[in-house]
């Protein structure tokens, strides 16, 4: 009797094989003790078949064919993993029992089960549940196998989502692209359940920021004296007339309060609290991506690729695509060894007070999901093996792990409430009593638990705490600062990733909002989000690759294509409501109350309506008129070889125009990678470098742009204009430090 273990990824396969005991290594699998064979997938090794495999006519995009008749959906072997699939298929034919070692989540259940179904495996199937990628944890899991049939609901739920996403995307992407072409816009308009709402967030935030109409409010504070020092305190607003969200909007009301100057004041109340703040939890993928974007400007996709290298190439960290921030008790047992390894790498780690005998709140088996938080593991690599960027990410992970063994940050907070006639004011100060984990300067010392008005000032704290209730004083002065409301800032990848975790806050329909939040119940850090930590970075990259937005430094700036697309799309596709509604039905599928075919029947009826609505898709064509056909305009196109400018009627009108003087796109002058992208407004890179095509009133030619990125500067260019309208001449050079262009003047 042969038992075949199929892991989701090679790394887990290696660990399982070690746990069972390796007898012989083969290409793509291990022969192990007790008639066990261990092999693996490489993520999904099967994919949903292309439309033309159902009907050759579907290779050509024809509106009359929509919606495409694709059910029952079938799978094909992915070309880039075909070799490993053949290994798995051959082993399945020789096995009596299979142990499903996919990640313990919906997608992991689907990934292995679809292979078994595709290969028509008829033997017994068991399930192993592994949350911690170490040999001892796997040995325990091997002694606690369960029938795989217990997880049929997870499989069917994931299968329904996968097939629904495919049908939704393939049909509506074709529909909107075909209609756009009929209107003279020959662009691919990709539509997706998560992708389109994500673009909607980027576009709507940008437009709200640009169209923001400022209003004014008054921030009132008073200065009071109680015999020794002056104390500044902020006005406490009740639900007074002419206030909005606790802000005074009426200048007359502000002026009335100013009349408190010279009046008596009294200490109405005083409170002193001792606060403790535990260390931030280890990173999940999303939190790490946000941190790297904030501190180093790394794109989410770049951080993902770096963690992939740290995990697979260097064996330096645990599973990197995790959506969890908690750790297991087994990982706590490994802590002394891991900490000793880190001390040998980072010289300053030994200077901090570490207690590896006391587990932090991060070590909680009940809160660990399919994976644990991302932490370092002891290995045989050295710092010299890592690239500069890999070291940056690895050190952040290591420091976030180290603070799990440091004491809480502790501080005292003193709040004093001052009464002056009918108005109340509040002064606050904090005194740090134990820096704890916050002593590690590279960690963001989040003070969200502290009072918003408190000031970190020991001398002010001592003075406020010396005041007594009933003590009288005087109102020395009152001032009302007129402040302007600010729009929400344009998204960076960090802020967008955070918002994708909690999209529900933008949903107006209370039922939809409730469903989105219910979807994430029990998932730490997720509160009504769309997408997953593993897919969000790919979605953002895809939107950029398709020309929907560009990077301006860290900011995500939608292009005309992106803005026009979202403006023209129906609301039901731009909003995240579909995720909530599908989730509700997929829960019923998981419980066995709804079958997949019924769910897909309803979906196809919805798609049919949306295909019909797509006829109203009206996208504005922007660009220089095509001189050849006179009908289209010159727009930026994307191809596998890079960007080029072509008539919007391309390929019917084959007029094209080179980008960068018909030469290959050079590497980015700032990061030296081949990630330069170009559109009608700018040349940009995911590292943050940007070169505008119009500088100081002067249009930069393609030849000049090529020289700029290839040589680092242009020749002298005439015709620039300063703010006064006066013309000047200068070369344009690359400012690598700030990832911008700057002028270089002749001596």
Buried (B, 14 or more C-beta within 10 A) or exposed (E): EEBBBBBBBBBBBBBBBBBBEBEEEEEBBBBBEEEBBBBBBBEBBBBBBEBEEBEEEBEEBEBEBBBBEBEEBEBEBBEEBEEBBEBBBBBBEEBEBBBBBBBBBBBBBBBBBBBBEBBEBEBBBBBBBBBBBBBEBBEEBBEEBEEBEEBBBBBBBBBBBBBBBBBBBBBBBBBBBBBBBEBBBBBBBBBBBBBBBBBBBBBBBBBEBEEEEEEEBBBBBBBBBBEEEEBBBBBBBEEEEEBEEEBBBBBEBBEEBBEBBEEEBBBBEBEEEEBEBBBBBBBBBBBBBBBBBBEBBBBBBBBBBBBEBBBBEBBBBBBBBBBBBBBBEBBBBBBBEBBEBBBEBBEEBEEBEBEBEEBBEBBBBEBBBBBBBBBBBBBEBEEEEBEEBBBBBBBBBBBBBBBBBBBBBBBBBBBBBBBBEEBBBBBBBBBBEEBBBBBBEEBEBEBEEBBEBBBEBEEBBEBBBEBEEEBEBBBBBBBBEEEEBEEEEBBBBBBBBBBBBBBBEBBEEEEBBBBBBBBBEEBBBBBBBBBBBBBBBBBBBBBBEBBBBBBBBBBBBBBBBBBBBBBBBEEEBBBBBBBBBBBBBBBBBBEEEBEBEEBBEBBBEBBEEBBEBBEEBEBEBBBEBBEBBEBBBBBBBBEEEBBBBBBBBBEEBEBBBEBBEEEEBBBBBBBEEEBBBBBBBBBBBBBBBBBBBEBBEBEBEBBBBBBBBBEEBBEEBEEBEEEEEEEBEBBBBBBEEEBBBBBBEEE
